[in-house]
Amino acid sequence: MTGTEAPASSIDGAALLDEVEAFHRRFNVFPTEAAYVAVTLWDAHAHLLDCFDSTPRIAFLSPEPGSGKSRALEVVETLVPRPMLAVNARAAALFRSVSDPAGRPTILFDEIDTVFGPKAGDNEELRGFLNAGHRRSGVTYRCIGDGGNQTVQEFPSYTAVAVAGLGSLPDTILTRSVIIRMRRRARNEKVEPFRARVHEAQGNALRERLVGWAEQVRDRVAGAWPEMPDGVTDRPADVWEPLLAVADAVGGDWPSRAREACVILVKAAMANDKGSLGVRLLTDLRDHVMVGVDRLPTVAILDRLNALDDAPWADLHGKPLDSRRLSRMLGEYVTVDGDPIASRNIRTAGGVLKGYYSVDLYDAWQRYCAPPPEIPLQPLQPLLPSSDGTAA
């Protein structure tokens, strides 16, 4: 035990997390109160990783530099176990660090946009490491040795990861993350300057107390099944389960604050989450293009999609969405009968045109798209084919 660590039995978890939150507030301006709660719980959960089946990533993201992302990581660094700063780190170095017999690091990845941004190219090895390390069972396999004497070795990947960067991240990482969307400080938002020589020691003192507190509650947290807020299921529940378990363990007002923060940040992530490009296409077709109609010619669909201001369709790698790509993207999904979605003949006043029917898209809308903001579309009755093979 260090001189700054209190005996485990004397540590009040709720009061300790209050202090950790206050430490963040001295140097960080987060966008919401929910963000302070989430970051504080994330700091604490990093000391209890072996109690959980998964660990959420925490992602400090912003559209512009100078938004406090790196400072957030600096403060987190003082509070988490074995912090490891990684800028442009290779996957091989990271998974070997996680296998270090001395202990598992907490990886702090600044400038993550240089790895996954639009000019970074593919980095599937690192993406695979970050994805695998989300689960306690996650491992990375590598060939070890020379020439014909190589053997396959298993490296554990499970570790806590915090990232900061411009723009966004691959969907596979975003959906495993608590997302904090940082902003530049307004003129009336003041913070205390962070001085490493002074404030690292203060953060480290809190870290030592977090170590003692973690030992105090480890057995209780390991068997916990925290109750999720209504509507938080599937991947968001996996992300938040460790944080809610920490909140329940510390008590006080943290359980209620944690669940309130969970609902706020999950809803915010869903509002910002456009899903894969295919899901974005399905959603835009449902909410903006085929509203109130049961069929639409392809040419009209493309005109409406490419006219949407806040959508990617007018500029997909320098070209607007065309009928060939529309057909290929929708063909990845199937109708209620299990057939790939495909264009069909639509009889119009000017003749027969190719187009799409809402009834063919409805099953995919139900399965892949988030609920619409207003009244959901009602099921359409199947269309009966006419004698010439076109839908009536």
C-alpha positions in Angstrom: 0.0 0.0 0.0 1.3 3.5 -0.9 1.2 6.4 1.4 -1.7 7.9 -0.6 -3.8 4.8 -0.5 -6.4 4.5 2.3 -7.3 1.2 3.8 -9.9 -0.5 1.6 -12.4 -0.8 4.4 -12.4 3.0 4.9 -13.0 4.1 1.3 -16.4 5.6 0.6 -17.0 4.8 -3.0 -19.6 7.5 -3.7 -17.5 10.2 -2.1 -14.5 9.0 -4.0 -16.3 9.2 -7.4 -17.5 12.6 -6.4 -13.9 13.7 -6.1 -12.9 12.0 -9.4 -15.7 13.9 -11.1 -14.7 17.1 -9.5 -11.1 16.5 -10.7 -12.4 16.2 -14.3 -14.5 19.4 -13.9 -11.4 21.4 -13.0 -9.8 20.8 -16.4 -12.5 19.5 -18.8 -15.6 21.1 -20.2 -17.7 18.2 -21.4 -20.8 18.8 -23.5 -23.4 17.5 -21.0 -23.7 16.5 -17.3 -24.2 13.0 -18.5 -20.7 13.0 -20.0 -19.1 13.8 -16.6 -20.9 10.9 -15.1 -20.0 8.5 -17.9 -16.3 9.4 -17.9 -16.0 9.1 -14.1 -17.6 5.7 -14.1 -15.3 4.7 -17.0 -12.2 5.7 -15.0 -13.4 3.5 -12.1 -14.4 0.5 -14.2 -10.9 0.3 -15.6 -9.8 -0.9 -12.2 -12.3 -3.8 -12.3 -11.9 -5.2 -15.8 -11.7 -8.8 -14.7 -15.2 -8.5 -13.1 -16.9 -7.8 -16.5 -17.5 -9.8 -19.7 -16.8 -6.7 -21.8 -15.3 -3.2 -21.5 -16.7 -0.2 -23.3 -14.4 2.1 -25.2 -14.7 5.7 -24.4 -14.4 8.0 -27.4 -13.8 11.8 -27.2 -14.7 13.0 -30.7 -15.0 16.5 -32.3 -15.4 18.0 -35.7 -12.6 20.5 -35.1 -9.2 20.7 -33.3 -8.9 22.6 -30.1 -12.0 21.0 -28.5 -10.4 19.5 -25.4 -10.0 15.9 -26.5 -6.4 15.5 -25.7 -6.8 17.2 -22.4 -9.6 14.8 -21.5 -7.2 11.9 -22.2 -4.5 13.6 -20.1 -6.8 13.7 -17.1 -8.0 10.1 -17.7 -4.3 9.1 -17.8 -3.8 10.1 -14.2 -6.7 8.1 -13.0 -6.6 4.7 -14.7 -4.3 1.7 -14.1 -1.1 1.4 -16.1 -1.9 4.1 -18.7 -0.2 3.6 -22.1 -0.3 6.5 -24.5 -0.5 5.3 -28.1 -0.2 7.6 -31.1 0.1 5.9 -34.4 0.8 2.6 -32.5 0.9 -0.6 -34.4 -1.5 -3.4 -33.5 1.5 -5.8 -32.9 2.9 -3.5 -30.2 -0.5 -3.1 -28.6 -1.5 -6.8 -28.3 2.0 -7.6 -27.0 1.5 -4.9 -24.3 -1.8 -6.4 -23.3 0.0 -9.7 -22.8 2.7 -8.2 -20.6 3.1 -10.3 -17.4 3.5 -7.1 -15.4 -0.1 -6.2 -16.0 -2.7 -5.2 -18.5 -2.4 -1.5 -19.7 -5.2 1.0 -20.2 -4.6 2.2 -23.8 -5.1 5.9 -24.5 -5.1 6.4 -28.2 -4.9 10.1 -29.2 -5.3 11.3 -32.8 -7.2 8.2 -33.7 -8.4 10.0 -36.9 -4.9 9.4 -38.3 -5.6 5.7 -38.1 -9.2 5.6 -39.3 -9.8 9.0 -40.9 -10.5 9.4 -44.6 -6.9 9.9 -45.5 -5.6 7.0 -43.4 -6.4 4.1 -45.7 -7.2 0.7 -44.4 -6.0 -0.4 -41.0 -7.9 -3.6 -40.5 -5.3 -5.1 -38.1 -5.7 -2.4 -35.6 -9.4 -2.3 -36.1 -9.5 -6.0 -35.4 -7.5 -5.6 -32.2 -9.8 -2.9 -30.9 -12.9 -4.9 -31.8 -11.6 -8.2 -30.2 -10.4 -6.4 -27.1 -13.9 -5.3 -26.3 -14.8 -8.8 -25.0 -13.1 -10.6 -22.2 -12.7 -13.7 -24.4 -11.2 -11.6 -27.2 -7.8 -12.9 -28.5 -5.5 -12.1 -31.4 -3.7 -14.9 -33.3 -0.3 -14.5 -34.7 2.3 -16.7 -36.3 5.5 -16.8 -34.2 8.9 -18.1 -35.5 10.8 -18.2 -38.7 10.1 -19.9 -42.0 8.7 -23.4 -41.7 9.1 -23.4 -37.9 6.3 -20.9 -37.3 3.6 -21.7 -34.8 0.3 -20.0 -34.1 0.2 -18.2 -30.7 -2.8 -16.7 -29.0 -2.5 -13.2 -27.5 -5.2 -11.8 -25.3 -6.7 -8.5 -26.5 -9.1 -7.6 -23.6 -8.2 -4.2 -22.2 -9.7 -0.8 -21.5 -9.2 1.7 -24.4 -9.9 5.4 -24.5 -9.6 7.2 -27.9 -9.7 10.8 -29.0 -9.9 12.2 -32.5 -11.5 14.3 -35.2 -14.5 13.2 -37.0 -15.9 9.8 -36.4 -14.8 6.1 -36.1 -15.7 2.9 -37.9 -19.2 1.7 -36.9 -17.7 -1.5 -35.3 -15.8 0.7 -32.8 -18.5 3.4 -32.3 -21.1 0.8 -31.3 -18.8 -0.5 -28.6 -18.1 3.0 -27.2 -19.5 5.6 -24.9 -19.3 8.6 -27.2 -18.4 12.1 -25.8 -18.8 14.7 -28.6 -16.5 17.5 -27.5 -16.9 21.1 -28.4 -14.6 24.1 -28.2 -15.0 26.0 -25.0 -17.3 29.0 -25.2 -15.9 32.3 -23.9 -17.8 32.0 -20.6 -16.6 28.4 -20.0 -13.5 28.5 -17.8 -11.2 25.7 -16.7 -8.1 25.5 -14.6 -4.9 25.1 -16.6 -3.5 21.5 -16.4 0.0 21.5 -15.1 1.5 18.1 -15.3 4.1 18.6 -12.5 1.4 19.5 -10.1 -1.8 17.8 -11.2 -0.5 14.4 -12.2 0.3 13.7 -8.6 -3.2 14.8 -7.5 -4.8 12.5 -10.1 -2.4 9.7 -9.2 -3.5 10.0 -5.5 -7.1 9.5 -6.6 -6.0 6.5 -8.7 -4.4 4.9 -5.7 -7.7 5.3 -3.8 -9.6 3.8 -6.7 -7.3 0.8 -6.5 -8.1 0.3 -2.9 -11.8 0.8 -3.5 -11.8 -1.7 -6.3 -10.3 -4.4 -4.1 -13.0 -3.6 -1.6 -15.9 -4.2 -4.0 -14.4 -6.7 -6.5 -16.3 -9.7 -5.4 -19.6 -7.9 -5.3 -19.2 -6.3 -8.7 -18.1 -9.6 -10.3 -21.5 -11.1 -9.6 -23.6 -8.1 -10.4 -26.3 -7.9 -13.0 -27.3 -4.2 -13.0 -30.8 -3.3 -14.0 -30.9 -1.5 -17.4 -33.1 1.5 -18.0 -36.1 0.9 -20.2 -35.2 0.7 -23.9 -31.5 0.1 -23.4 -30.9 -3.4 -24.9 -28.5 -5.3 -27.1 -25.1 -3.6 -27.8 -25.9 -0.4 -25.8 -26.6 -2.6 -22.8 -23.3 -4.4 -23.2 -21.6 -1.0 -23.3 -23.2 0.3 -20.2 -23.4 -2.8 -18.0 -20.0 -2.4 -16.5 -20.6 1.3 -15.8 -23.9 0.7 -14.1 -22.4 -2.1 -12.0 -19.8 0.4 -10.8 -22.5 3.0 -10.0 -24.5 0.4 -8.0 -21.4 -0.6 -6.1 -20.6 2.9 -5.0 -24.2 3.8 -4.1 -25.3 7.3 -3.1 -26.9 9.1 -6.0 -24.6 7.4 -8.5 -27.0 4.6 -9.5 -29.7 7.1 -10.5 -27.3 9.5 -12.1 -25.7 6.7 -14.1 -29.0 5.5 -15.5 -30.0 9.0 -16.4 -26.7 9.5 -18.2 -27.1 6.1 -19.9 -30.4 7.0 -21.4 -29.2 10.5 -22.5 -26.0 9.2 -24.1 -27.6 6.2 -25.8 -30.3 8.3 -27.3 -27.6 10.8 -28.5 -25.6 8.0 -30.0 -28.7 6.7 -31.8 -29.5 10.2 -33.1 -26.0 10.6 -34.5 -25.7 7.0 -35.7 -26.4 6.7 -39.4 -25.5 3.0 -39.2 -23.9 1.4 -42.2 -24.4 3.0 -45.5 -27.0 0.4 -46.3 -29.0 1.1 -43.2 -28.8 4.9 -44.0 -30.2 4.1 -47.4 -33.1 2.2 -46.0 -33.8 4.8 -43.5 -33.7 7.7 -46.0 -36.0 5.7 -48.3 -38.5 5.2 -45.5 -38.4 8.7 -43.9 -37.7 11.0 -46.9 -38.2 9.4 -50.3 -41.2 7.0 -50.2 -43.3 8.6 -47.6 -47.0 8.1 -48.4 -46.4 6.2 -51.6 -46.4 2.5 -52.3 -44.1 2.6 -55.3 -41.7 5.0 -57.0 -39.6 4.8 -60.2 -35.9 4.5 -59.8 -35.3 7.8 -61.5 -37.5 9.6 -59.0 -35.9 7.8 -56.1 -32.4 8.9 -57.2 -33.6 12.5 -57.7 -35.0 12.6 -54.2 -32.0 10.9 -52.5 -29.4 13.1 -54.3 -31.4 16.2 -53.3 -31.2 15.4 -49.5 -29.0 18.1 -48.0 -27.8 16.1 -45.0 -27.1 12.8 -46.8 -24.1 11.3 -48.6 -25.9 10.3 -51.8 -25.0 13.2 -54.0 -21.3 12.6 -53.4 -20.2 9.0 -52.9 -16.5 9.1 -53.5 -17.0 12.0 -56.0 -20.0 10.6 -57.8 -23.8 10.7 -57.1 -25.7 7.5 -56.3 -26.8 5.8 -59.6 -29.2 3.1 -60.4 -26.6 0.4 -60.6 -25.2 1.1 -57.1 -28.8 1.5 -55.7 -29.7 -1.9 -57.1 -26.5 -3.5 -55.6 -27.0 -1.9 -52.2 -30.7 -2.8 -51.9 -30.0 -6.3 -53.2 -28.1 -7.0 -50.0 -31.5 -7.0 -48.1 -34.5 -9.3 -48.7 -38.2 -9.0 -48.9 -40.6 -10.7 -46.4 -40.5 -13.7 -48.6 -36.7 -13.9 -48.5 -36.0 -12.7 -52.0 -33.4 -10.0 -52.6 -34.9 -6.6 -53.0 -35.0 -5.8 -56.6 -36.5 -3.2 -58.9 -39.8 -4.2 -60.6 -41.9 -2.8 -63.4 -44.1 0.2 -62.5 -46.8 1.3 -64.9 -47.0 5.0 -65.4 -48.8 7.4 -67.7 -45.6 7.5 -69.9 -45.1 3.8 -70.0 -43.5 1.1 -67.9 -40.5 2.1 -65.8 -38.3 0.2 -63.4 -38.7 1.1 -59.7 -39.2 -0.1 -56.1 -42.2 -1.0 -54.1 -42.6 -0.1 -50.4 -44.0 -3.6 -49.7 -40.6 -5.1 -50.8 -38.8 -2.8 -48.4 -41.0 -3.0 -45.4 -39.4 -6.1 -43.8 -36.0 -4.5 -44.1 -37.3 -1.3 -42.6 -38.7 -3.2 -39.6 -35.5 -5.2 -39.0 -32.7 -2.7 -39.6 -34.0 0.9 -39.2 -34.4 2.7 -35.9 -38.0 3.6 -35.1 -39.1 6.7 -37.1 -39.4 10.0 -35.2 -43.1 10.1 -35.7 -45.9 7.5 -36.5 -44.3 4.5 -38.1 -45.4 3.4 -41.6 -48.2 0.9 -41.6 -47.8 -2.4 -43.4 -48.8 -2.3 -47.0 -50.9 -5.0 -48.6 -49.1 -7.3 -51.1 -49.6 -6.2 -54.6 -51.2 -8.7 -57.0 -49.4 -9.2 -60.3 -51.3 -8.3 -63.5 -51.6 -10.5 -66.5 -48.4 -9.0 -68.1 -46.3 -9.8 -65.1 -46.1 -6.2 -63.7 -47.6 -5.3 -60.4 -51.0 -3.8 -60.5 
